[in-house]
């Protein structure tokens, strides 16, 4: 399960690009993602403005974490960690590749352990799907934005099953559909670039490789932090990738 991402593209090249972009974006972004201004329009059912909430409160609210939460489930999942050694090994390999260069996410940090536990728990929670590369970036971004560990787990469940359903399933059918949409947009809006990219490989494979990095990680390597976090506000509010 963990290698599904690798089966659909040259993952080593993609990861190298992702790490380089992550390092450069750290220089562009705010000192702390959790402190980025919240300007999301709208309000809760009881009238509290979304913009008055920190993302630690806002994102679990938008994804209905309290409605999804099963008491003691997260703790029970972590107790199953030793039963999937192959998955644990893949997660250990991916941790150093996740937002490399961010001071909040180093082997000595509390967030490193939290990320490992969130991914391990997800793999046990959905044994059929398991852990798939790119989930590490989704979970890490939730934590970097200030979401608490167990809430980050339930947010990840919501992201994978509701916001981008089909992205991480066998064959990654939904991601492939969106890759084709991206290729069509490039050809329509930037025809000269579209022709150039199409000449580099058959079946728009170059567009697929480029866009897969953006789509599977929900743009964490494509946008500056300040822009990215506002995009995530909208994605989570709509609970859909169609924003």
Secondary structure, 3 states (H helix, E strand, C coil): CCCHHHHCCCHHHHHHHHHHHHHHHHHHCCCCHHHCCCCCCCECCCCCEHHHCCHHHHHHHHCCHHHHCCCCHHHHHHCCHHHCHHHHHHHHHHHCCCCCCCCCCCCCCHHHHHHHHHHHHHHHHCCCCCCCCCHHHHHHHHHHCCCCHHHHHHHHHHHHHHHCCCCCCCCCHHHHHHHHHHHHHHHHHCHHHHHHHHHCCHHHHHHHHHHHHHHHCCCCCCCCHHHHHHHHHHHHHHCCCCC
